[in-house]
Amino acid sequence: MFPIGDVESRWAHGRTFEQYVAAMTRNRDKMDALTGALELSAADRAAFGALRGPVRGLVVGEDWCPDCTLNIPALMKAATAHPSLDVRFVGREANWDMLAHAKVGERMAIPTFFFFDAQWNEIGHWVERPLKVDALLHEWDGAHKPAGKPDFTQMSWLKYAAAKSDFYQNELYIRRGLWREGLNELRAILAGEMVSNTAAPVAA
């Protein structure tokens, strides 16, 4: 049983994707551009179309968060092919308990996508970004991060942040198409093959 009893109410009072995008005050252009750029293949549509439902998705995220901007579009592309995936959006500040349930080590990250069946049992959750993308970003950081404590009043740190954003969105997601890593993780969670993208696969 999911440990948070009012999750159905939180979902019911959450925003639809259209409402979430309409309320964005930051990163909307990036969200719109990426949503338009991502295309499901026929195999993707068949894989998500074969999944059972109903499924309720609850996204905990914020528009200022780069990971939200880059990874929500993949979820919403999946929702166009899933026969009954209905997604709502809530903010981070009123949902720390949700994030604590899905934390990675001691870290609570956004976005976190939660999935529930018709009885509000948790199917699984997806956290932050695809595992392969996370590994590549850590590798890139090791080669490019300036020395010392972060100081974004300094040009070196500003250039680092801009270059990392370009590497993440344009190199990994657009040129290499690694948003599909997240799509594959989402399919596996919704199919019951794994509980989350931070846990081991479910034993057969």
Beta strands, then each sheet from edge to edge (+ up, - down):
strand 1: 55-60
strand 2: 85-90
strand 3: 112-116
strand 4: 122-127
sheet 1: 2+ 1+ 3- 4+
end
